[in-house]
Amino acid sequence: MRGFLALLIAVWPLLHPHADSASPQLAYVGPGAGFVFVGSFLSILFGFLAAFFSFLIWPFRMAWRFITRRHSLRGAQVRKIIFLGMDGLDPKLVEKFMEQGKLPNFSRLRAEGSYRRLRTTFPALSPVAWSTFATGVNPAKHNMFDFLNRNLVSYLPELASSKVYPPKRVWKIGRYRIPLSRPMIEMRRKSQPFWKILGQHFIPSTIIRVPLTFPPEKFNGRLLSAMCTPDLLGSQGTFAFFTTRAGEAAYESGTRTLLRQAGADFRGELEGPPNHLIEGGPSLRIAFRLTHRDSQGTTLEMDGARYPLKVGEYSDWVPVKFHAGLGVSIRGICRFLLTEVQPEVSLYVTPINIDPEQPALPISHPPLYSTYLAKLLGPYGTLGLAEDTWALNDRVIDEDAFLKQAYDLYTEREGMFFSALERMDWGVLACVFDTSDRVQHMFYRFLESEGSPPDAKYARVIEDLYCRMDQLLGKTLTFIDARTALFVLSDHGFASFKRGVNLNTWLRQNGYLAVKEGVAPSAIGLQDIDWSRTRAYAFGLAGIYFNVKGRESRGIVTPGQEAEQLKRDISRGLSGLHDPGKGQTAINQVLASSDVYRGPYLEAAPDLLVGYNNGYRISWAATLGKTGPEVFEDNAKAWSGDHCIDPRLVPGILFSNRTMAANDPGLEDLAPTSLSLFGVTPPQYMEGRSIFQRVAEEAPL
């Protein structure tokens, strides 16, 4: 029962959302706020029971493993496959730095093996691209088109990757709500990842932080979830900022709270998830105070423990425990950064991550794998988008603090990867490093202004990042032998983001979108759209949706001829869209998704896919479905690089220690390649093909 109570506390916001929870503030570009899970004590208990039972049958498992391993390797060309993912690594920069001699390990791998630019997906977004990598199919077969999906009844955005279904039975005792059955967490990505198919042939895999693996699926192997794993508040990353400075500030994905002075000390409360054991219950909180302040720092006292804080230095991961009553508590971890101490005091707190050692919900398979990693390597970030880009956008932290946080997370990931490499005997190891993506998002502005005096401090941040990736590759190469296939890949490249395009403003100006009477032009959101007069609208990062009769709840566009004509009209109007403020083309092409995708989930896709030119992207307001006063606006945020543009402009990279036969490989080719290398025939629904030709002189196993 205690496990059910713990589970309910954090799942309840999804089951009973507040009115504003459907307008998420984005942590990557906003998707996922209001998405809360907490797993139960029972999941941990079952994990320990499973481990104990596994120990009892260990001799039988080893014998079975020996038999199946010999059988599984009978038709294999390799014993091991290593996927080293470097999210967002751009081929133009890789090729430039190789030519300059700054990436010796990439150059060596290209010379001894092969290198190609890797065709990405449309749109070139991580959840779409990595899903295609995993499944070998296009988005209409795996159902991932964006970070967000629209609700066909309410028209409001939902997180695309996962969905929670409420307990079927709840016991009401006065104000208390006690579930008598479990909620169900659904993985909304469809099709099977290649590691699950390999597992069915007794070939094990270790999958570490590959995007779109939350919630973790059962298979023959180990997996640590990545992108879209929420924080303890259920969002995709909500930081907290405490300060003595008067005034107010509105943050995209964070809270600002005044510290209360008590003598020489300062007091505050760290906010956790709502207490949904009680109907209308308040958020759970942990009180803390800052003591012994001097010019160098202060001491954080919380829950009976003390943590020294120095200005400009992150604390280690600090455990936090929110008590809900009835013996129920929810655990997380976070880090503290004292940004100033005299005369004012300001304290930044990272989003509260799920504690990997005592996870409040399943974040790995088997459930004990996250605990195993924490015991082996220490606490680590579990949030899907752990680098706090919004704290830098909102200037709560500075560039130095962001880089420190990003590379601390990188170090954690490196420990996991090489620990798995050292223990690997056969099968697949796939690990994705997303530091390369986050740093480029936030520092692209300095790359473009390289050499100007104001930016000199950060002008080489991206170059240094690529050199670090080269060092990572160099360490990896020491583990590679003739019986191992190594792939180094990125899901997409990178481009500048200087100007935003508000698609909803263009749609309104051209008569495709209408708003309700009396709404101020500066505050138009999805809730203000008059659906009885609206034929098309935009939100998210991928494209434009039509208000189709019989599909959307208040649809007015008739399927067939009318819808096809609407596609042609909007495509013609937006393709080649000119930005008069800069004298440039903002949109290269607009394509109907039905011309790009084929599959059973096509109806969930945007009706039109928008391919922006370099320097442009959908505006920040339009990602939330808002309609601004102007079609074009400058991007003033630190988030200055992006990749959700024309996919022809942002291919990824693909290196291998083996010679590739394919001249134009795509992300969809990696799954069938993996299966083929192990002698497993790819299923017919997979659209990719092996990038290799089998050769007689393959090294014997």
N, C-alpha and C positions, 0 to 999 in steps of 0.2 A: 504493500500500500504506500509506503514511504516513497518508493520509486515513482509510482503514478503521480503522487503529489508534486514531486520535484519536476516531473515532465510537464505537468499542467501549467506551472507557474510561468514558464517562458513561452510555451506554445500558445497560450490563450490570446495574446494580442493578435495573432494571425486569425484565430477563430472568431474573435470579436474585435475587429479593428476600429480605431477611432476614425472620426470623419476625415481627419487630415492625413491619415496613414497611407492613403492611396495616392498621395502626391509626394513620392519619395524624393529625398535629397540624395544626390549621388555621391558615392565615395570613390568610384573610379571615374565615371562621369555621372554618377548618381544612382545606378541601379541597385535596388535591393533594400532600402531602408524600410523598417517596419516588418522585416522578415525574421521571426524569432523561433528558435528551437531550443529546447534543453532536453537532453537525454536523461535517462533515469538511472537510479541506483541499480535497478534490475539488470540493465545492460552490462554494467561492470561486474555484477555478481555472476551473470551468465558467462561473462568472459573468463572469469577465474575458474568457474566450474569446467568450462570447455578446455582451459589450459591444463587443469588437473586430469581430466579424462584423456587429453592428448598425451600427457606424460605416461599414463597407464598403458596406452596402446603403442607407445613409441617403438618397441621392437618390431611389431607387426607393420607399422608405417614405414620403417626403414627397409624392411624386406620388400614391401610393395613398391616403394620408391625405386629400389634397385631394378626390379623387374620392369616397371613402366618406363623408367628412364632409358633403359636399353632399347625398349620398343620405340619410344618417342624419338630417339636420335637416329633411328635406322635410316630414315630418308633425309636427314638434316644435312645442310651444307656447313652449318656452324654449330658451335656449342653455346655461344653467348652472343646476344645483341645488346649494344649500349646505345641508348638515345640520350644525347646531351642537348637539352633544349635551352636556347638562349632567346627568350621572348623579345621580339622586336629588333633583333640585330639586323642592321640594314646592309644590303649587298654593296651599295655605292660606297659606304664608309669602309666596309671590310676590304673591298678591292683597293680603295685609296690607301688605306693604312698598310696593306700588304705591299703595295708598290713602293711605299716609303720605308719598308723594312721594319715596321713597328709591330708586326704580328708574325713572328717567326714560326710559331707552331701551326697557325692556319696555313701559312705558306708551305710548310713541310707536308701537312696533310694533303694539300692540293697537289703537290708534286708527286707524292708517293701513292696517292689514291685518286680522288676526283672531286670536282667542285662544280656546282650549278646554282644558278638563281632558281628559287623554288616558287612556283606559282601558288598564290594564296587564294582565299575565298572572296566572294562578293556578298557581303562587305568584308573588309579585312579587319575583323574584330576577333579578339582572342577566344571568346566562347564559341564562335562559329568555326574559326580556323582549327583550334585544337580538337574540336569535336569531329571535324573531317579527318584530321590526322589519326584519331583513335579508331574511327569506324570505317574509313575508306569510302564514304559516300558523301553526296552533296547535301546541303542543308535541308532540302525537302524530304530527305530520308532520315535525317537525325533530329530534325525539329528544332534546331538552334539557329536563330536568325539575328539575334541581338542580345543584349543584356536583359532587355525588357520585352514583354509581350503585352498586348492589349486585352482587356476583358471585353468580350463581345456584348455583354449586357450593359455594364456601367461605362464602358469606353475608357476606363482608367487603367494605368499601367500596373503590371504584375511582374515579379521576378520571373524570368523565362525558364530558369534552370531547375527549379524545385517548387513543390507545392505541398502544403500540409493539409491533411484532412482530419477533422476533429474526432475526438472519441465518440463512439456511437452511444455510449451510456455515461451519464454524469449524475452523481448523487448530490442533491441539493439539501443542505442542512442550514436553514436560516440564511446567513450571508455567505456561508462556505460552499464551495463548489469542488467536489471530489470526483475525479473520473474513475469509472469502473472498467474502462477498456482503454487501450492505447491509441493515441493519434497515429496516423500513418504518414510518413515522409516519402513523397514520390520524387524519383528522379525523372525529369521531364525530357531529358535527352533520350532519344530513341536509337535503335540499332545497337549492335553489340560491339564493344571495343575489342581490338585484336587480342589483347591480353586475356580476355575472358574466353575467346575461342581457343587460344593456345592452352589455357588451363583445362579445357575439356579434352585436350589431347595430352594431359599430364605434363605440360611444359610450364614451369612456374614463372611468375613475373613479380618484380618489385616496382611499384609505380609511386613516385614521390612528387607530390605537388604538381601534377599535370592538370591544367585547368579543366573545369567541368567534371570533377569527380566527387562532387558533394550532392546528395549523401553518398557515402561509399557503398559500392555494390559488392556482393559476395562473389568470389571467384577463387581459383586455385592460385593464391599468391598473397602479396601484401600491398597495401595502398594507404597513402596519407593524402587526405583531401586537400584541395587547393581553392581556386577561384570560386566565389559565391558561398564559401563557408562563412557564416555570419559571426559577428561578435556577440558578447553576452547580452547586449541590448536588442539583438535581432536585426541590426542594421549591417551594412557592408563597411562600417567603420565610423563610429561617432566618438570624437575626442572630447575631452573636458579641459577647460581653461579657467583657472582660479586666479584672481588678481585683487589687489587693493586699489587699483586705479578706478576712479569714478568714470561714469559714462556707460554707453551701451554699444553693442556690436552684434550684427546679425551674421552668423556663420552658416555656410552651406551644409556642413556636416559636423557640427560641434556645438557645445554649450559654453556659455560664459557665466561665471558665478563670482560674486564679490566675496572675498575672504573677510571674515569677521574678526576684529581685533579683541583679544581678551588679555589685558595687561600687556606683557611683552610677547605673548603668543598670538598666533593667527589660527582660526578654526574654519573648517569647511566640511562638506559631506560629499562623498563620492556616490553618484547615482547609479543604481543597478536596474535590473528589469522590474517591471511592475509585479506586485504580489497578487497574482491571479488566483491564489487560493481563496481570496475574499472578493466578493463581488464589488467592483469599483475600488479595489484596494489600491493604495498609493505605491509609488516606486520604492523598492528596497534601497536602503542607504547604509553607508559605512562612514562614521564620523572619523575625522583625522584632525591633527593640529600640527603646526609648525613651531618648533621651539628652538632655543639656543641660537638665535640669529646673530650672525656677524657679517663682516664684509665679504667673506668667502662663501657662505652658504647657511644652511639651517638643518634641522633634524625633523624628519617626518615621523610622527608617532601615530600608529594606527593598529587597532585590534591587538593591543598589548605588545607590539613589536616596534623597534626603532630603526630608521633607515637614514643615514647621513646623506644629505644632498648638497652638491657643490654647483655653483652657478655654471651653466653651460655644459654640464655633464649628466648623461642619462644614468638613472639608477639601473641596477639589475632588474630582472623580472620580479615583481612583487606579487605574492599571492594575496588575493582578496576573497572573502567569503561573505556572502549576503545571507542573512538568517531570515527565513520566511515564517518561522513558528512551526509548531507541531514536529520539531526535530528535523525540519527540512532546511537545507542550505544549498546555495548554488555557488560554485567556485569558478574563479577566473584568475587571470594574471594581467598585469599592466606595468608600464614603465613611467617614471616620473622625471620631468626635466624642469629644473629651476631656471627660469629665463632671466630673472632679475631678483635682487634681494635688498638693495638699498638705493634710494629711499623707499621705493615701492617694492612690493613683493608680487611676483607672478609665477604661476606653476602650471605647466602643461602636463596633461596625463594622456597617454596613448589610448586608443580604443581598448576596452577590456576584452582581451582574447579569452577564448575557451581554454581552460587549463588542460594541457595535453596529458599531464600525469593523472589527473582525476577529471576526465572530460565529462561535461554536463550533457553531451549528446554524442552520438557516434560520429567521429571525424576520421576514423581509419577502419581498415579491414585487415586482419581481425581487430576487434575493438581494443585489444591490449597492445596493438602495434604502436599507437601513439604514446602509450605509457612506457613501453619498452624503449622508444627513442628518447623520451625524457629522462629515464633512469640512466641510459647510456651516455647521453650528451648534455643533459641539463635542460631546463625549460626553454621553450622556443615559441615563436609566434605562430598562431594557428589561423588567424584571420585570412580569408581568401585574398584580400587586397591589403596586405599588412603595412606597406609603405604609405605613410599618411600624407598623401598628396594634397588633401584639402586643408590640412593645418598649414602647409606652406602657401597654398593659394590665399588663405585668409590671413597670412602674415602672423600667425600665432607662433610659429617657429620660423627660423631663417634657413638659408640654403645650407649652412654648415650643419645645423641640427638635422636637417632632412637627410643629407648625405651620410651622416653618422648612423642614423637609424636604418637607412637602406643597406649600408654595408654590414651592419651588425646582423641584419636578417640574412644577408648573403652568406655570412660566415656560418650561421646556423644551417643553412641549406647545404653548404659545402661539407659540413661535418656529416650530415645525413647521407649525402651522395657517396663520399669516399668510404664511410663505414659500410655501406651496402656493397660497394665495389670490392672491398677487402674480403668480404664474406661470400662473394658470389662464386658459384661453381659452374652453373649452367642456367640457361633461360634468358629472360629479358630484364634489363634494368632501364627504366626511363625516369629522368629527373629534369624538371624545368626550373631554370633560374629566371625570375622575373625582374631582378634588379635592373637588367639592361633596358627593359621597357619603361620602368618607373623613372629612372634617371633621365632618359631621353625625353620623356613627357615634360619634365620640369626644367630641363637645362638646354633645350634646343635653342632658346633665344640667345644663349651665349655662344653657341656654335656658329650661328649666323652672323654674330657681331664680333667674331674673333679678331683680336688685335686692337680693338678700341680701348682706351685707357680705363673707362669705368667698369668694363667687364673682364679685365685682365685676370682677376682672381679665379674666375670660373670658366675662362675661355677654353681650357683643356680638360674640363670635367668629362666630356663625352669621349675624347681620345683616351683618357686614362681608363675609362670604363671598358673600352674595347681592348686595351692592353691587359686589363684584369681578366677579361674573358679568354684572352690568349693564354695567360698563365694557367687558368683553369683547364683549358684544353691540354696544355703541356703536362700537367699532373695526370690528367686522364690517360694520355697516351702511354704512360708507363705501365698501365694495366692491360694494354691491348696486345694480343698475339695473333697468330695466323688463323686461329679458330674462332676469332671474335670479329663481328661486324660492328663498326662504329659509325654512328650518324650524328653529326652536329648540325642542328637546324634551328631556324627561327620561323615563326608562324607568319610573319609579315615584316616589312621594313618600316621606315619612318620618313616623315615629311614635316614641313613647317605648318604651323597653325597661327596665322596672323589675323585672319578675318573670319567672322561667323556669318552664316547665311540663315536668316529666319524664314524657313520654308512656309510656316503658317501665315506670316505676314504677306508673302508673295501669293499664297493661295487665296487669302482674303482680298487682296487688291485685284485679283483676277477673277473673282466671283465664284470660287470653288468652296470657300469657307465663309460661314456667317456666324455672327455673335448675337447674343441676346441683347435686347434693348436696354439702354441705361448703364452698360458696363463701361468703366473708364478704359480708354485705349491702352493705357500703360499697365493694366493689371488683368489682361485676358488670359485665362487658363483653360484647360479642357472642360472644367465645370461651367464655363461661360459660353461654350459653343452652342449654337442653336442647331441641333442635329436635324431638325425638320427641313433645314435649308442648306445643310453642309454635305458636299459630295466627297471631299477629300481633306485629310488632315495629317499632321506629322507629329511624331514624338520619338524618343530614343535616338539611335545613331545610324540606323540602316536606311530608312526611306520614308515613303508616303503610303498611307492606308486609305482605302476607299470606304465609304459608308454604304455598304451593299445591302440591298433589300433581301431579307431572308437569311442573312449571315449576321450582320450587326442588328441589335435589338430595335433600333430606330432607323434602319437603313432606307435610303431613298434611291440609290443607283440600281437600276435593273441589270441583273447579270446578262451577259451576252453582248449584243451589239452596243448598247449604251455604255457598258463598262469598258468595252474595247475602244470605243471612240474617246472616252475619257482618258484612257491610257495614252492614246496617240496625241491628244490635245495637250496634256500636261507635259508629256515627254518633249514635244516640240517646243513648248514654251520655256522649259527649264534647261534643256540641252544647249550648251553654249551661252548660258546666262552671263551677261556682262556686268561687271562691277564698275559703275561710273566713277566711284570715288578713287579707284586705283587704276582704272583703264585696263583691267585684266579680265580674262575669262574665269569665272568662279566655278562653273560646273561643266565638266567635259561631256558627260553622257548621262542619260536617264534611261534605264532599261526596265521593261516589264519582268517581274520575277518569274512569270510563266515562260519567258524566253530564256531564262538562265537556269532555273531549277526544274527537276523532274522528280516526283515522289508523292507519297500519300499525305504528307503534311504541308503541301503547298498552300492550303487555305490559311495557315498560320503566318505565312510570310507577309512582309509588306507588299503591296501591289506594285509599287515602283521602287527600284533601287537607284540611289543617287550617287554618281561618281564625281566627287569634287576634284578640282584642280589643286595642285600643290599650293599651299598657303591658305587654303580654305577648308571649312568643315561646317556642319550644322551648328548653329549658334547655341550657346549655353541655355538660353531661355527656351528655344524650340525643343531641346532634348526632353524637357518636361511638358511639352505640348503647349507652351505659352506663345502668344502672338504679340510681338513688339511693335513699336512705332515705325521702325525702318527695316528694310530687307537686309541690309549689310551693317555690320558693326565691327569695331576693332576688338580683338581679343586682348584684354589687359591683364589676364591672369598669368601666374608663373607657369601654368600648364600651357606650354608654347609649342610643343611638338605633338603630332598625332599621326594616325594611319587609317582612319575610317574615311578614305577618299577613293578615287578611282584605283581599283586594285592593280591595274597595269603599272602604276607609279610606285607601288610599295611591295614588290615581291620579297620573299624571305630568302634565306640562304640554306644550302644543303651541301655539306662536306661528308665524304665517306673515305674510309681506308681501302675501299674496293672500287674498282672501275665501274662507273655507271654506264649503262647502255642508253638510257633515256636522255634526250637532249632538252626536253621541256618537262621536267618532273613537277608534279603538283602534290599538295598535301595529301590528296586522296590516294596517292601511290604508296605511302609508307606502311599502311596496315597490310595490304596484300604482299608487299615486299617482305615484311616480318614473317607472315605465315609461310610464304614460299621458301624462305631461307631455312625454316624448320621442317620443310617437307609436308606442310599442311596445305591442301588445296583451298584457295580463297573461296568463300561462298559466292554464288552467282550474282547476288545483289550488290556486291562491292563493285564500284565503278573504276577504281584505280587498277594499275597493273604493276607488276614487279619492275623495279628500275634496273634490274640486273639481267644479264644473260648467264645461264648456268654454263660453267666451263669445266672441262674434264680434269684440269689440273688443280681443282680445289684441294686445299690441304686436307688430308684424312683426319677423321675424328679419333 
